[in-house]
Amino acid sequence: MSQISTFPSFSWTDQEPFKNIFNNHKAPQMQILKYMGNKRRLLNWLMTSFNEELKDGDTFLDLFAGTSSVGYALKPKVKVIANDIQKYSSVISSALLQFNGIITEDDFDKDLAKFYKKNLSRLTEIFGAAVQAEQKLLISDNIKDYKQFCLEVPKYGEPVSRDKFKLNSYSREISIQKRRELRTKFPYILFSTYYPNTFFGLRQCLEIDSIRFAIDQVKDEHKKAVYLSCLMYSISKAVNSSGHFAEYLNHHSNYASRLIVEQRKISVLSEFLFKLAEFTKLFTQNKWKNEVYNCDYQILIDKLHRNKKLNKVDLIYIDPPYTSAQYSRFYHIPETLVKYDYPTITKDHSNYKLVKGRYRDDRHQSKFSNSGSVEDAFRELFGAISSKSNATLAISYSDNSILRPVERLIEIAKEYYETIETKNGYSHSAQGSRFSVNGKGNKDLHEYLLICKPKS
Ligand SMILES: C[S@@+](CC[C@H](N)C(=O)[O-])C[C@H]1O[C@@H](n2cnc3c(N)ncnc32)[C@H](O)[C@@H]1O
């Protein structure tokens, strides 16, 4: 029988520490990206419910894993299979769920430093004069000249007329095309040609390309995933925006320019090393082998069904996109960072220029993020899963979703599942979100966990 319960609001700080509510398992946490809709702050509440559904050593399938906050919290207790359509997500999942070695603070020196320096010194030969000019201006806080400098550095699709630093040739279509054909060609130069003075400063781009080159020299795929996750973290700290990559801040006022200058002073390498130090405390275990996939959830369900792994799954968790924001737009730069494929960039049809946000042409558009297709998307999802698996299905959903109210989602789920139980509508204030009015945060949001039991 389905039931909707409303619960009084309470703050996250009221919650018990993980170890008290999650039996003897201490749920680990590690944040790589500031991620829309991530469940990091809801983990205590979710773990209480998952604990009722899962025994030690069971198998948990996270079909829309994102930053794998949920899978990582469950890592001490169950085998985790994580999936997401975005490549960067599978890299984060691999780092958090599959890497079981030891990270030490001198790993950078052992694995990466030599290659980092090699790429950086080649890029400095190319971009040295421009980087020197940039550093001088950032230190002097000379906003007027810094704004002028930003117009003097070319980027892919935007050559400059007086090529003061002799850089136009590196970002021409013909040079980029050659890189596309051989993406590992030395030196790594993607960020330095695609993003200078947009999302990042020029020196920051050189640092990113050089760390990325060094990471590609690492043989162990899971360790590589750890390093890539550290680099994702550091670009999210350095980016000239509020932590995502949908848009960057323009020099539209002196105040904005000052913010930009402060961001540009951030050292990508220092942030990388900071995260790497956190990885020395990564929770590792060898009791079972976690699995990570990077595909559409339907493809994975079919694959696990065909190879008879689906019937070994005890709990399937779905946390699909629930607003109109497309993940592929908000996180296109982490995607490009991990693919490092010199992507073609979407053009503005009105002027044939590359769009300001420099989005990848091949980005995935989710049906869950479109109000016209979201109901169909859920029907397809329930149909695909319930026809192939008898596992319990747990759904995270929130009342700021494009499919509203949650009763509508429950009605659809009931077409496929025997019972739907609504777990404690978890409530918190919308302060700072687009639901706050005048920034005062006067709307309560409810988070739901629907537990769907299959028809017999
Ligand atoms: C709400 S987020 C998941 C957040 C995650 N639980 C966390 O804590 O970070 C939704 C995720 O669904 C992924 N996604 C969207 N459409 C997908 C599809 N068809 N198949 C697999 N993943 C998809 C997005 O890339 C995004 O990472």
The ligand as a Gaussian input file, in Angstrom:
#p B3LYP/6-31G(d) Opt

LIG

0 1
 C       20.654000      13.442000      -9.727000
 S       22.150000      12.989000     -10.542000
 C       22.750000      11.660000      -9.543000
 C       23.418000      12.185000      -8.322000
 C       24.118000      11.105000      -7.485000
 N       23.177000      10.281000      -6.758000
 C       25.102000      11.737000      -6.523000
 O       24.932000      11.647000      -5.310000
 O       26.064000      12.357000      -7.015000
 C       21.558000      12.194000     -11.998000
 C       22.620000      11.515000     -12.876000
 O       21.943000      10.793000     -13.918000
 C       22.821000      10.734000     -15.044000
 N       22.022000      10.318000     -16.213000
 C       21.120000      11.063000     -16.909000
 N       20.533000      10.318000     -17.864000
 C       21.071000       9.062000     -17.765000
 C       20.841000       7.830000     -18.473000
 N       19.952000       7.758000     -19.481000
 N       21.548000       6.736000     -18.099000
 C       22.465000       6.816000     -17.106000
 N       22.722000       7.959000     -16.405000
 C       22.023000       9.059000     -16.723000
 C       23.411000      12.138000     -15.075000
 O       24.602000      12.159000     -15.814000
 C       23.596000      12.448000     -13.587000
 O       24.909000      12.150000     -13.154000

